[in-house]
């Protein structure tokens, strides 16, 4: 091969390599320079995700210097302010907290000024409001919850598109599933239920509306509470929330039903316990959704309450001589119930004082005995049904008495004791028993 041919071949090879490099590189995105605006913003977001707030503040400030336009500068400024306040330690003294809040208020007022002057609310406004709403000492005058309500109303007022509905529902789920006070959002939950897809999402929003409306309604608007729970149960059927919603509705209905009963009326405890245990079993099977929810612990406490033996004794403290004395007696899970009345002698009254104050003064107290003046067997059941009634004691002479209610549960005797005073001294009696001077 001559020199000319060798030169031509080398040129051809170089040209082929150059054209190949162009072909391979066609459409490739050039790498971001490490000192570009985009790189600095990405670095600042990464530091914020790590909660390295002081470093994130510096990174946002560096990105702000390279921001290409006014909108980019606004976002960088928000990132810088938000990270700066998160990095700031809580002041130790209240005046310092107030001063810091005023300073922080001024920072956010500057960022929100364009919206006060007519700029339409947008994603940046949402981000500023959510940042300002952060709780704790940093919260803007304690109005963080109001800022979140404003954002929810902004989402609810948008055009009814799938994207806007998803944004509204996502924000409502964030608020109601977090640490915010949910009561101000009750009015927006009707919209959330209407927009939410049928199934898990709609059932969850209906459950939260019933819980919040129930809390707000006490002791008013009970019919609304019952209506909301009925709707929540209907929407939850067939979803993973069904056992949780049914247990919560049962707990609320039981609370209302028991509270409406006069104290002398009974509660069907065996039937109530059967329902309680049914809901406990369902909740434990649905651990995915019930674990960590308040309802599981609440139902467990209901079971413990209604399985516990109970003695209730109510005695008027001061009574007229020569008049019958009415006392209220209530029992559950108790057998062999009886009532004793003992009249205290002077020594017994001293012992009673020792029993009341002895622990504080270091005395060794003894149980007062007194003279037994009345004894009466009572009707009670050991199957858990609540038994409550008024028992009339015979008229008694002036003096100090001890009324004792006793009942047996398994191998143990439970005792409830109350003091009773019978006197005719004017000015001692009060209320309906007041004597004329």
C-alpha positions in Angstrom: 0.0 0.0 0.0 1.4 3.4 -1.0 1.5 6.5 1.3 -1.5 8.1 -0.4 -3.7 5.0 0.2 -2.7 4.8 3.9 -3.6 8.5 4.4 -7.0 7.9 2.7 -7.8 4.9 4.9 -6.9 6.8 8.1 -9.1 9.7 7.2 -12.0 7.3 6.4 -11.6 5.6 9.8 -11.6 8.9 11.7 -14.7 10.1 9.7 -16.5 6.9 10.6 -15.8 7.2 14.3 -16.9 10.8 14.3 -20.2 10.0 12.5 -20.8 7.1 14.8 -20.4 9.3 17.9 -22.9 11.7 16.5 -25.4 8.9 15.8 -25.0 7.5 19.3 -25.3 10.9 20.9 -28.4 11.9 19.0 -31.3 12.7 21.5 -29.1 12.4 24.6 -29.8 14.9 27.4 -26.7 16.9 28.3 -25.7 16.4 32.0 -26.7 19.1 34.5 -23.8 21.2 35.5 -23.1 20.8 39.2 -23.3 24.6 39.8 -26.6 25.1 37.8 -29.9 26.3 39.3 -31.5 22.9 38.7 -28.6 21.1 40.6 -28.8 23.5 43.5 -32.5 23.1 43.9 -32.3 19.3 43.7 -29.6 19.4 46.4 -31.6 21.7 48.6 -34.7 19.4 48.3 -32.5 16.4 49.2 -31.2 18.1 52.3 -34.7 19.0 53.3 -35.8 15.4 52.9 -33.1 14.4 55.3 -34.3 17.2 57.7 -30.9 18.8 57.5 -32.6 22.2 57.8 -29.7 24.5 58.3 -27.9 23.1 55.2 -31.1 23.1 53.2 -31.5 26.8 54.0 -28.0 27.5 52.7 -28.7 25.4 49.6 -32.0 27.3 48.8 -30.2 30.6 49.3 -27.5 29.5 46.8 -30.2 28.4 44.3 -32.1 31.7 44.8 -29.0 33.6 43.4 -29.2 31.6 40.2 -33.0 31.5 39.8 -33.9 32.2 36.1 -37.2 34.1 36.7 -39.4 35.6 39.3 -41.5 32.4 39.8 -38.4 30.4 40.5 -37.2 33.0 42.9 -40.6 32.8 44.8 -40.2 29.0 45.2 -36.6 29.3 46.3 -37.5 32.0 48.8 -40.3 29.7 50.3 -37.8 26.8 50.6 -35.3 29.1 52.3 -37.8 30.6 54.8 -39.3 27.2 55.6 -36.0 25.5 56.2 -34.7 28.4 58.2 -37.6 28.3 60.6 -37.4 24.6 61.0 -33.7 24.8 61.8 -34.4 27.4 64.5 -34.5 26.0 68.1 -37.5 26.7 70.3 -36.9 29.8 72.5 -36.8 29.2 76.2 -38.8 32.2 77.3 -42.3 33.3 76.3 -41.4 36.8 75.2 -38.8 35.3 72.9 -41.4 33.0 71.4 -43.7 35.9 70.8 -40.9 37.9 69.1 -40.0 34.9 66.9 -43.6 34.5 65.9 -43.9 38.1 64.9 -40.7 37.8 62.8 -42.0 34.7 61.2 -45.3 36.3 60.5 -43.6 39.1 58.6 -41.7 36.6 56.5 -44.9 34.9 55.4 -46.8 38.2 54.9 -44.1 39.2 52.3 -44.6 36.0 50.4 -48.4 36.2 50.5 -48.6 39.9 49.6 -49.0 39.3 45.8 -52.1 37.2 46.5 -53.5 40.0 48.7 -52.9 42.3 45.8 -54.9 40.2 43.3 -52.7 37.3 42.2 -54.9 34.2 41.7 -54.2 31.4 44.2 -52.1 28.6 42.8 -49.8 25.8 43.8 -47.3 28.2 45.3 -50.0 29.7 47.6 -51.0 26.3 48.7 -47.3 25.5 49.6 -46.9 28.8 51.5 -50.1 28.2 53.5 -49.1 24.7 54.4 -45.7 25.9 55.4 -47.1 28.6 57.6 -49.5 26.2 59.2 -46.8 24.1 60.8 -47.7 23.4 64.4 -45.8 24.0 67.7 -44.2 27.3 68.8 -43.5 28.2 65.2 -47.2 28.3 64.2 -48.3 31.6 62.9 -50.2 33.0 65.9 -51.8 29.6 66.5 -53.9 29.9 63.3 -52.3 26.9 61.6 -55.5 24.9 61.5 -57.3 27.9 59.9 -54.7 28.0 57.2 -55.3 24.3 56.5 -59.1 24.9 56.3 -58.4 27.7 53.8 -56.4 25.3 51.6 -59.1 22.6 51.8 -61.7 25.2 50.7 -59.5 26.3 47.8 -59.3 22.8 46.6 -63.1 22.2 47.0 -63.8 25.4 44.9 -61.9 24.2 41.9 -63.4 23.0 38.6 -64.8 19.5 39.0 -62.1 17.6 37.1 -60.6 14.3 38.1 -57.3 15.9 38.8 -58.8 18.6 41.1 -60.9 16.0 42.9 -57.8 13.8 43.5 -56.0 16.8 44.9 -58.8 17.7 47.2 -59.3 14.2 48.5 -55.5 13.7 49.0 -55.3 16.9 51.0 -58.4 16.0 53.1 -56.9 12.6 53.8 -53.6 14.2 54.9 -55.4 16.6 57.3 -57.9 14.1 58.8 -55.3 11.4 59.1 -52.9 13.7 60.9 -52.6 15.8 64.0 -54.9 18.6 62.9 -58.2 19.5 64.6 -60.7 17.9 62.3 -63.9 19.6 63.5 -63.6 22.6 61.2 -63.5 20.3 58.2 -66.8 18.6 59.0 -68.6 20.8 56.4 -66.2 19.7 53.7 -66.6 16.0 54.3 -70.0 15.9 52.5 -68.1 17.0 49.4 -65.3 14.5 50.1 -67.8 11.6 50.3 -69.5 12.7 47.1 -66.2 13.0 45.2 -64.5 9.9 46.6 -64.5 6.7 44.6 -67.0 4.1 45.9 -65.3 1.6 48.2 -62.4 2.1 50.6 -62.0 5.8 50.1 -65.6 6.8 50.4 -66.1 4.5 53.5 -63.1 6.1 55.2 -64.4 9.6 54.7 -67.8 8.6 55.9 -66.3 7.1 59.0 -64.3 10.3 59.8 -67.4 12.5 59.3 -69.4 10.3 61.8 -66.6 10.5 64.3 -66.1 14.2 64.1 -69.8 15.0 64.0 -70.3 12.8 67.0 -67.6 14.6 68.9 -68.9 18.0 68.0 -72.5 17.0 68.7 -72.1 16.0 72.3 -74.5 16.5 74.0 -76.4 18.1 71.1 -77.5 17.0 67.6 -77.6 13.3 68.6 -80.0 12.5 65.6 -77.3 13.8 63.2 -74.7 11.6 64.9 -76.9 8.5 64.5 -77.7 9.4 60.9 -74.0 9.8 60.0 -73.1 6.4 61.6 -75.9 4.7 59.7 -74.6 6.1 56.4 -71.0 5.2 57.4 -72.0 1.6 58.1 -73.9 1.3 54.8 -70.9 2.7 52.8 -68.4 0.5 54.6 -70.1 -2.8 53.9 -67.8 -5.0 51.8 -64.7 -2.9 52.4 -61.8 -3.4 54.7 -63.2 -0.7 57.0 -66.4 -2.6 57.7 -65.4 -4.1 61.1 -64.0 -0.8 62.3 -67.0 1.3 61.3 -69.5 -1.2 62.7 -67.6 -1.4 66.0 -67.5 2.4 66.3 -71.2 2.7 65.5 -71.9 0.0 68.1 -69.8 1.8 70.7 -71.6 5.1 70.1 -75.1 3.5 70.1 -74.3 1.6 73.3 -73.1 4.8 75.0 -76.3 6.7 74.0 -78.6 3.8 75.0 -77.1 3.3 78.4 -77.0 7.1 79.1 -80.7 7.4 78.4 -81.6 4.6 80.9 -82.8 5.7 84.3 -80.4 4.4 86.9 -83.0 2.0 88.3 -83.5 0.3 84.9 -81.4 -2.7 84.0 -79.0 -3.3 81.2 -79.1 -6.7 79.5 -75.4 -7.4 80.3 -75.1 -10.9 78.7 -76.5 -9.6 75.4 -74.2 -6.6 75.6 -71.2 -8.7 76.3 -72.0 -11.0 73.4 -72.0 -8.0 71.0 -68.8 -6.6 72.6 -67.0 -9.9 72.1 -68.3 -10.2 68.5 -66.8 -6.8 67.6 -63.6 -7.6 69.4 -63.2 -10.8 67.3 -63.9 -8.9 64.1 -61.4 -6.1 65.0 -58.7 -8.6 65.9 -59.1 -10.4 62.6 -58.9 -7.0 60.7 -55.6 -6.1 62.4 -54.4 -4.3 59.3 -56.9 -1.5 59.8 -57.8 -1.8 63.5 -54.3 -1.9 64.9 -53.5 1.5 66.4 -57.1 2.8 66.0 -58.7 4.0 69.2 -61.7 1.6 68.8 -59.9 -1.6 69.6 -58.8 -0.3 73.1 -62.2 1.2 73.7 -64.0 -2.1 73.0 -61.5 -3.9 75.2 -62.3 -1.5 78.0 -66.0 -2.0 77.5 -65.6 -5.7 78.0 -63.5 -5.2 81.1 -66.1 -2.8 82.5 -69.1 -5.0 82.0 -67.3 -8.1 83.2 -66.3 -6.4 86.5 -68.4 -7.1 89.6 -70.1 -3.9 90.7 -71.7 -2.6 93.9 -73.3 0.8 94.0 -74.6 2.4 97.2 -76.1 5.9 97.4 -77.1 7.2 100.8 -78.5 10.7 101.8 -75.9 12.0 104.3 -78.3 13.8 106.6 -81.8 12.7 107.4 -84.8 13.6 109.7 -85.3 11.5 112.8 -88.4 9.4 112.8 -88.7 9.3 109.0 -87.9 6.4 106.7 -84.6 6.6 104.8 -84.4 5.7 101.1 -81.1 4.4 99.8 -80.2 3.3 96.2 -78.6 -0.1 95.7 -77.1 -1.4 92.5 -75.3 -4.7 91.8 -73.9 -6.7 88.9 -72.1 -10.1 88.8 -72.9 -10.4 92.5 -74.7 -13.0 94.6 -75.9 -13.2 98.2 -76.3 -9.5 98.5 -77.3 -8.0 101.8 -77.5 -4.6 103.5 -76.5 -3.8 107.1 -77.0 -0.7 109.2 -75.0 -0.1 112.3 -75.3 2.7 114.8 -72.0 4.1 116.0 -71.2 4.6 119.7 -68.9 7.3 120.7 -65.8 5.0 120.6 -66.9 3.9 117.1 -67.1 7.5 115.9 -63.5 8.1 117.1 -62.4 5.0 115.3 -64.1 6.3 112.2 -62.2 9.5 112.5 -59.0 7.5 112.9 -59.9 5.5 109.7 -60.4 8.8 107.8 -57.3 10.6 109.0 -55.1 7.9 110.4 -53.1 7.2 107.3 -52.0 10.9 107.1 -51.2 11.1 110.8 -49.6 7.7 111.2 -52.4 6.3 113.4 -53.4 2.6 113.2 -57.0 2.7 112.2 -59.5 -0.1 113.0 -62.8 -0.9 111.3 -65.8 0.6 113.2 -68.2 -2.0 114.3 -71.2 -0.3 116.0 -74.5 -1.9 117.0 -76.3 -3.7 114.3 -79.8 -2.1 114.0 -81.0 -3.4 110.6 -80.1 -6.2 108.3 -81.8 -7.1 105.0 -81.2 -9.6 102.2 -81.4 -8.2 98.7 -82.5 -9.6 95.4 -79.5 -9.8 93.0 -78.3 -11.9 90.1 -74.8 -13.3 89.4 -75.2 -13.5 85.6 -74.0 -9.9 85.0 -77.4 -8.2 84.7 -77.5 -4.9 86.4 -80.0 -4.8 89.3 -80.8 -1.4 90.7 -83.5 -0.5 93.2 -84.5 1.8 96.1 -84.4 0.2 99.5 -86.4 1.9 102.3 -84.7 1.7 105.7 -86.8 2.0 108.9 -87.0 5.2 110.8 -84.0 5.7 113.1 -83.2 7.7 116.2 -80.7 10.6 116.0 -77.1 9.5 115.7 -74.4 8.4 113.3 -74.9 5.2 111.3 -72.9 3.2 108.8 -74.7 1.6 105.9 -72.9 -1.4 104.4 -73.7 -3.2 101.1 -72.1 -6.7 100.8 -72.1 -9.1 97.9 -70.2 -12.3 96.9 -68.3 -12.9 93.7 -66.7 -16.3 93.3 -64.9 -16.7 96.7 -64.6 -13.1 97.5 -67.0 -10.7 99.4 -67.1 -7.2 98.1 -68.1 -4.3 100.4 -69.4 -0.8 99.8 -69.8 1.5 102.9 -71.4 4.9 103.4 -72.1 7.2 106.4 -75.5 8.3 107.4 -76.5 11.0 109.9 -79.9 11.3 111.5 -80.4 14.7 113.3 -83.1 17.1 114.1 -80.8 20.1 114.8 -82.0 23.1 112.8 -79.5 24.3 110.3 -77.8 21.0 109.9 -80.1 19.6 107.3 -80.0 21.1 103.8 -81.9 20.9 100.5 -85.3 19.2 100.6 -84.6 18.3 104.3 -84.0 21.8 105.5 -85.5 22.4 109.0 -87.1 25.6 110.0 -85.1 27.6 112.6 
